Amino acid sequence: MKKLRILLIENAVPIIFIILIIIGVNKAGLPGKYLIQEILTRLGRNSFLVISLLLPIIAGMGLNFGMVLGAMAGQIGLIFAMDWRIIGIPGLILAALISLPISILLGWMCGSIMNRAKGREMVTGFILAFFMNGVYMLFVLYIMGTIIPITNPALLLSHGYGVRGTVDLGSVRQVLDKFIPLSISGVNVPVLNYLLIAAVSVFIVWFRKTKFGQDMRAAGQDRAVARAAGIAVDRTRIIAIIISTVLAGFGQIIFLQNLSTINTTNSHENTGLYSIAALLIGGASVTKASIPNAIIGVILFHLLFIVAPNASKNLSYTAMHGEYFRVFVSYGIIALALVLYEWKRVTQEEASRSMLRGEDLITKDKAGTI
């Protein structure tokens, strides 16, 4: 009975979501083929972003809300690719190459700031993302077109500088999704997207087994012990954030080429929120996460996103309630996961103290007997 209770507590978030999905699928009345197609598309579109969160968790830095900085870098790369009129796969490669140094710089800055806020990395990343959003707005709405020339008039606002609110990515629209065409019973499978996800998954698995990966794991488990063992803890943490930011930039490029448009001012804003929510729904925690958690989380999270509007429409005659429910679930699931994590941490500390007190009593009893 105790094992069942522990199992339910450990998997409370996925269990709650599975129940919601069963209810939603039943009420939505959507055809199975449509659900499969949507899940395959969203799995290929979002998984790269979610997997980019894993290394900071291994390094003991929690959920990297600062991944939004990588998403900004990816969008800047795409804007330059559109300005220079590079189409197809070369356009995406150029965008990735442009985003790479920007992501490295932003990741180094983010990691350095987080090293000054040890134990508060998540809230630091969250606030840092808000601050950098203002810098990003200054860059795309003023610097682009004035200091940095933009030659494509379709990108510029009417006053001659600043990038338009919506950038059309028609020249790179779904080029990854359609590069290796595969259709099974009328369901299109984005093969190249899955190959890229497999590649980054293999990289994460390989990296964790390297000497540096083991150092990162040690730093995540106990910074004091890792430092005593000669590990450069601060440097290790910075590198974890840099890699996460770079992968987030690549993931945002994959994400946006599927959507085929950039909302210049807000495409990046919910990247961290939705990616973190998906990871937590897959059974991850602040201190432990894996690739299966990421994949399962994307499937569960986006399956609920797909069925919520229709289920809401059938229940309350308006699909907008489903949209509100999406936002509620996104924030609520993060709050629930953090509450459960803190509750388990406090419970474990109390159990450890109780065990030590019990051992002390036994020792004293034996000493008194002697």
Residue pairs with C-beta under 8 A, 6 or more apart in sequence:
8 15
9 340
9 344
10 283
11 283
12 336
12 340
13 280
13 281
13 283
13 333
13 336
13 337
13 340
14 281
14 282
14 283
14 296
14 300
16 336
17 281
17 300
17 301
17 304
17 333
18 300
20 304
20 329
21 300
21 303
21 304
21 307
23 311
24 303
24 304
24 307
24 308
24 311
25 35
25 303
25 307
25 311
27 307
27 310
27 311
27 314
27 315
28 306
28 307
28 308
28 310
28 311
28 314
29 310
29 314
30 306
30 307
30 310
33 185
33 186
33 187
35 303
35 306
35 307
36 187
37 187
37 188
38 302
38 306
39 299
39 302
39 303
39 306
40 187
40 188
40 189
40 190
41 177
41 188
41 190
41 258
42 298
42 302
42 305
42 306
43 194
43 295
43 298
43 299
43 302
44 177
44 190
44 193
44 194
44 197
44 254
44 258
45 190
45 193
45 254
45 255
45 258
45 259
46 255
46 274
46 275
46 278
46 298
46 302
47 197
47 294
47 295
47 298
48 193
48 196
48 197
48 200
48 247
48 250
48 251
48 254
48 255
49 67
49 71
49 248
49 251
49 252
49 254
49 255
49 271
49 275
50 275
50 278
50 279
50 294
50 297
50 298
51 197
51 200
51 201
51 204
51 247
51 251
51 291
51 294
52 64
52 67
52 70
52 200
52 244
52 245
52 247
52 248
52 250
52 251
52 275
53 63
53 64
53 67
53 244
53 275
53 276
53 279
53 289
53 294
54 204
54 244
54 289
54 290
54 291
54 294
55 204
55 207
55 216
55 240
55 243
55 244
56 62
56 63
56 64
56 121
56 240
56 241
56 244
57 63
57 64
57 220
57 284
57 286
57 287
57 288
57 289
58 208
58 213
58 216
58 217
58 220
58 240
58 289
59 216
59 217
59 219
59 220
59 236
59 237
59 240
59 241
60 219
60 220
60 221
60 223
60 237
60 287
61 114
61 121
61 220
61 237
61 240
61 241
62 121
62 122
62 286
62 287
63 122
63 125
63 276
63 279
63 280
63 286
63 334
64 121
64 125
64 241
64 244
64 272
65 122
65 125
65 126
65 128
65 129
65 272
65 276
66 110
66 114
66 124
66 125
66 128
66 129
66 241
66 244
66 245
66 272
67 125
67 244
67 245
67 248
67 271
67 272
67 275
68 129
68 132
68 133
68 248
68 268
68 269
68 271
68 272
69 103
69 106
69 107
69 110
69 128
69 129
69 132
69 245
69 248
70 99
70 103
70 106
70 107
70 244
70 245
70 246
70 247
70 248
70 249
70 251
70 252
71 248
71 249
71 251
71 252
71 267
71 268
71 271
71 272
72 102
72 106
72 132
72 133
72 136
72 268
73 99
73 100
73 102
73 103
73 106
73 245
73 249
73 252
74 95
74 96
74 99
74 103
74 248
74 249
74 250
74 251
74 252
74 253
74 256
75 252
75 256
75 262
75 264
75 267
75 268
76 98
76 99
76 102
76 136
76 139
76 140
77 94
77 95
77 96
77 97
77 98
77 99
77 102
77 249
77 253
78 95
78 167
78 169
78 172
78 253
78 256
78 257
78 262
79 140
79 144
79 155
79 163
79 167
79 262
79 264
80 94
80 95
80 98
81 91
81 92
81 94
81 95
81 98
81 172
82 91
82 152
82 155
82 167
82 168
82 169
82 171
83 150
83 151
83 152
83 155
84 94
84 151
84 152
85 152
85 171
86 94
86 171
87 171
87 172
88 171
88 172
88 175
89 175
89 176
89 179
91 171
91 172
91 175
92 172
92 175
92 176
92 253
92 257
95 172
95 253
96 249
96 250
96 253
99 246
99 249
99 250
99 253
100 246
100 249
102 249
103 242
103 245
103 246
103 248
103 249
104 242
104 245
104 246
106 132
106 245
107 238
107 241
107 242
107 243
107 244
107 245
107 246
108 238
108 241
108 242
110 125
110 128
110 241
110 245
111 237
111 238
111 239
111 240
111 241
111 242
112 238
113 124
113 128
114 121
114 124
114 125
114 237
114 241
115 234
115 237
115 238
117 124
118 223
122 286
125 272
126 272
129 272
133 268
133 269
136 268
137 265
140 162
140 163
140 264
140 265
141 157
141 162
141 163
141 264
141 265
142 161
142 162
144 150
144 161
144 162
144 163
145 156
145 157
145 160
145 161
145 162
145 163
146 161
150 156
150 161
150 163
154 164
154 168
155 163
155 164
155 167
156 162
156 163
156 164
157 163
157 164
163 264
164 264
165 263
165 264
165 265
166 261
166 262
166 263
166 264
167 261
167 262
167 264
168 260
168 261
169 256
169 257
169 259
169 260
169 261
169 262
170 260
172 257
172 260
173 257
173 260
174 257
174 258
174 260
175 257
176 190
176 192
176 193
176 196
176 254
176 257
176 258
177 188
177 190
177 192
177 193
177 257
177 258
178 190
179 191
179 192
180 191
180 192
180 195
181 188
181 191
182 188
182 189
182 191
183 189
190 258
193 254
193 258
196 254
200 247
201 291
204 291
205 291
207 213
207 243
208 214
208 216
208 217
212 236
212 239
215 226
215 231
215 236
216 236
216 239
216 240
218 225
218 226
218 229
218 231
219 226
219 231
219 233
219 236
219 237
220 287
223 233
226 233
226 236
227 233
248 271
252 267
252 268
252 271
255 271
256 262
256 267
270 330
273 330
273 331
273 334
274 301
274 330
276 334
277 297
277 301
277 329
277 330
277 331
277 333
277 334
278 294
278 297
278 298
278 300
278 301
278 302
279 289
279 293
279 294
279 297
280 297
280 333
280 334
280 337
281 296
281 297
281 300
281 301
281 333
282 292
282 293
282 294
282 295
282 296
282 297
282 298
282 300
282 301
283 293
283 296
283 297
284 290
284 293
284 294
284 297
285 337
285 340
285 341
286 337
286 338
286 341
287 341
304 326
304 329
305 326
308 322
308 323
308 325
308 326
309 319
309 322
309 323
310 319
310 322
311 322
312 318
312 319
312 320
312 321
312 322
312 325
313 319
313 322
315 321
